[in-house]
Amino acid sequence: MKKILFISFYFPPMGGIASIRSMNYARYLPTDNIKPLVLTIEPRLTRYPKDCQLLSKIKDTAIYRTKYFDLNWIFKLMWGLRLHKFVRWIQQNVLIPDVESLWLPTARKAIDKIFMDNKDIRLVVTSGGPFSTFKLSKYITNKYSVPYVLEFRDEWTNNPARINLPYPVKSTVKELNWESQLLVDCSGIVYLTEQMQRNFEAKHSFLCGRPSRIIPNGYDDSDFSATSNYVPSDKLHLVYCGSFYDRQQPDTIWSALAHLLDAKLIDANQISIDIYGNNNKNFVLGSFLENPGLIQCIKLFPFISHAQSIQKMLAGDALLLFIASGKNTGATVTGKIFDYMRSGKPILAIVPNNGIAAKMVNESNLGFVADPDDPEMIQKKLLEIYHLWQEGQLSKITPNSAFIQQFNRQNLSHELASLIHEVTHDADE
């Protein structure tokens, strides 16, 4: 088998889409004659949610874990002390490109030990963000002359979370230089979407023609093998799996729902929006925290395992997807969209109208799409779903299975394998 080192900060038992994506690479790459050695963090003392059930899928994977001091514990305390401006300053001026850069010293020590014991490693694949982990690839190439592939699960300096918020010019310039230097020396790149590839190649023209693959997030068929526990009830259950954070504040949805409730076009006793994830009630409800109608309808539940979230999707009547408006947000594709589509449930997608997410849910034949800046359309789509549910027609919507099946994670893993074989073959010549 061809041996590679796969570096990912996020890996089981940590929960979340990034962790699941990396887990499935480790799970399926051996079917393409590739043996991944995984370098990740020791997660026990981190604030990140845990999903220990994921470990059962990678029992035979060689995993190297190193210590990581999670500053988020301190940041949480400082936020509670209303020192959020100081926290932001630290994050944007000192700990750049991200707080996870504190992992690099222990990761480098682990890398030296791994290469001492595994002199036949052919390639390094690093998945980011956090983007600081990409520096480990350069360290390995410089010290061990092993080529590297960078996987961008998100854009770096063109990330909507960055370009739609004030950010120090000095830090931006420094990160642009890091991004460029790392890309110049990489032997291959994985992009999440075609739009992401276009954005990178427009900014770094030398990437045109570089070995690459477009590998979106996906779903695992085995996650949907359990029988659905859907039981019709006297309420329309809209399910959201995930966290609202930063600019992802859904006031635009609550405004539309509040209007429909006030106009008595939707009965508050006949709708429930069930939100599962690490969420702060004050942030999620925002300016509608004291709205009695919404408080009655919106239910917040803690983080649950991926397997449990799949069951919640299947038990719901429809699913809620939200991507805030802003510069380059049309290029955003959240990981949950693939499980959403595979569930076959209708999707109320409050996303940029001309973006990739809107196109995907429409093509899946499951989408009820409204732009986050179009309150009237949000009301219209909410009401449309509500009426279909009342008429017993919502569950009869048929998904475009041929379109959805292309996002099976096992097939997507083959794409990474083909890039690995291409890059290592070129290195041999």
C-alpha positions, -999 to 999 in steps of 0.1 A, spaced: 0 0 0 11 36 -7 16 53 27 6 89 32 4 112 62 -30 128 66 -31 159 88 -64 171 101 -70 192 133 -106 179 133 -109 142 136 -131 118 157 -140 117 185 -145 154 177 -179 159 161 -188 181 132 -187 180 94 -149 186 91 -142 157 114 -166 134 96 -150 143 62 -115 134 74 -128 102 90 -143 90 58 -110 96 39 -93 74 65 -120 49 62 -122 46 24 -87 54 11 -74 18 18 -98 5 -8 -77 24 -33 -44 9 -20 -35 39 1 -27 37 38 -33 69 57 -15 77 89 -35 104 107 -20 132 127 -45 151 148 -50 166 183 -57 150 216 -93 162 220 -101 154 256 -95 189 271 -109 209 242 -143 227 241 -152 211 208 -182 187 208 -175 150 209 -191 122 190 -174 91 202 -196 68 180 -176 79 150 -145 60 163 -162 27 156 -158 33 118 -120 37 119 -108 10 143 -79 0 120 -66 35 113 -32 45 127 -39 77 146 -12 99 162 -26 124 187 -7 153 203 -14 177 231 -32 210 223 -40 237 248 -74 250 239 -75 288 245 -112 288 239 -118 279 275 -101 312 285 -118 331 256 -152 319 269 -144 333 304 -132 366 289 -164 369 268 -183 364 301 -163 393 316 -173 414 286 -137 414 273 -148 404 238 -130 433 221 -97 422 236 -104 386 226 -110 398 190 -78 418 191 -58 387 202 -74 366 175 -68 391 147 -34 404 156 -15 378 176 -29 343 170 -30 345 132 -41 329 111 -60 312 139 -59 302 175 -51 266 165 -16 277 156 -8 268 192 -9 232 181 20 235 157 49 229 182 36 196 195 25 186 160 61 191 146 75 169 173 50 142 164 59 146 127 95 139 134 87 108 153 63 96 126 89 101 99 115 84 120 93 53 122 78 55 87 105 64 62 83 52 33 57 80 35 51 92 0 29 122 4 14 146 30 -23 156 27 -33 185 50 -69 194 54 -78 229 65 -90 251 81 -76 257 106 -53 272 80 -23 272 104 -21 235 99 -9 241 63 24 253 77 31 217 88 31 207 52 59 232 44 78 220 74 77 184 62 87 193 26 116 214 38 129 187 62 120 154 46 116 164 9 81 148 8 55 166 -15 22 179 -1 -14 183 -11 -35 210 5 -73 205 10 -93 237 14 -126 229 30 -131 267 32 -114 296 14 -87 313 35 -81 350 28 -113 351 7 -134 335 34 -168 352 38 -163 351 76 -132 373 70 -141 396 42 -174 407 56 -159 417 89 -133 444 98 -98 428 98 -64 444 104 -46 452 72 -13 440 86 -27 406 94 -44 403 60 -12 411 42 7 385 63 -18 358 57 -20 366 19 18 360 18 15 327 38 -13 315 15 7 323 -16 39 307 -4 21 275 6 3 273 -27 34 279 -48 51 248 -33 21 225 -31 20 195 -55 -18 193 -56 -50 210 -43 -84 199 -33 -112 224 -36 -147 221 -22 -165 237 -52 -159 248 -87 -165 284 -75 -137 280 -49 -113 268 -76 -122 298 -98 -116 322 -69 -82 307 -60 -70 307 -96 -82 342 -101 -61 353 -71 -31 329 -78 -29 324 -115 1 300 -111 -25 274 -99 -40 270 -133 -30 236 -145 -18 224 -111 -31 188 -102 -64 193 -84 -97 178 -76 -131 193 -67 -144 172 -38 -175 185 -21 -187 173 13 -211 144 10 -231 118 28 -225 82 39 -251 57 28 -245 36 59 -257 65 81 -292 61 65 -294 23 69 -316 25 100 -354 26 95 -369 61 96 -388 69 127 -410 95 110 -445 97 125 -469 124 113 -480 146 142 -503 176 147 -473 200 142 -451 208 113 -416 200 125 -388 220 108 -355 206 119 -321 224 119 -289 205 127 -259 226 135 -248 259 151 -256 295 144 -225 317 150 -207 348 139 -226 363 109 -250 333 108 -277 350 128 -311 340 116 -332 371 125 -344 373 89 -362 339 94 -377 349 127 -390 381 113 -408 363 85 -423 337 109 -433 364 134 -452 382 106 -470 350 96 -479 343 132 -492 378 139 -512 377 107 -526 343 118 -515 328 86 -496 301 106 -509 287 139 -483 288 166 -497 255 179 -491 238 145 -454 245 140 -422 237 158 -386 246 147 -363 221 164 -327 233 165 -300 207 175 -264 219 182 -241 241 203 -261 272 203 -266 303 225 -303 311 229 -297 348 231 -277 348 199 -300 325 180 -332 345 188 -314 378 186 -339 407 186 -368 382 189 -358 369 223 -389 382 240 -413 374 212 -439 351 228 -451 335 195 -416 326 185 -406 314 219 -435 290 217 -424 277 183 -386 275 185 -370 247 205 -332 246 212 -316 212 220 -279 205 228 -254 189 205 -262 154 195 -241 127 177 -241 125 139 -261 93 140 -287 110 162 -289 141 140 -296 118 110 -325 103 129 -338 138 138 -337 148 101 -356 116 91 -382 122 119 -389 158 108 -413 171 82 -389 195 66 -353 207 72 -340 243 76 -309 256 59 -294 290 64 -265 309 49 -263 347 56 -259 372 28 -227 390 21 -196 391 -1 -187 357 -15 -214 339 6 -229 326 -27 -198 303 -28 -206 288 6 -219 252 8 -225 240 43 -217 204 51 -252 196 63 -267 201 29 -256 167 17 -272 148 46 -302 170 41 -306 160 5 -299 123 12 -327 123 38 -352 131 10 -369 157 32 -381 190 18 -355 218 25 -365 254 34 -333 270 22 -328 306 33 -296 311 13 -282 335 -13 -305 332 -43 -278 329 -69 -254 308 -49 -242 272 -51 -264 261 -22 -295 274 -38 -286 257 -71 -280 224 -53 -312 222 -33 -332 232 -64 -316 205 -85 -323 180 -57 -360 188 -63 -363 193 -25 -357 230 -23 -380 259 -11 -355 287 -17 -356 323 -5 -328 348 -3 -320 359 32 -324 396 21 -359 389 7 -384 388 37 -415 385 15 -400 354 -3 -391 339 30 -427 343 42 -440 329 9 -418 297 11 -426 292 48 -463 295 40 -459 272 10 -444 244 32 -470 250 59 -499 246 34 -484 215 18 -481 200 53 -517 208 61 -528 192 29 -507 160 35 -487 167 4 -453 177 19 -442 141 24 -450 132 -12 -422 154 -27 -399 132 -47 -361 138 -46 -339 138 -76 -320 107 -66 -297 106 -96 -284 141 -87 -280 133 -50 -262 100 -54 -231 117 -69 -223 129 -33 -218 95 -18 -186 98 4 -171 66 -8 -172 78 -44 -157 112 -33 -129 94 -15 -119 78 -48 -114 113 -62 -88 121 -35 -72 87 -41 -68 95 -78 -51 128 -70 -27 111 -46 -18 86 -72 -13 113 -98 9 134 -76 31 105 -63 34 92 -99 47 125 -111 71 126 -82 85 92 -92 93 104 -127 
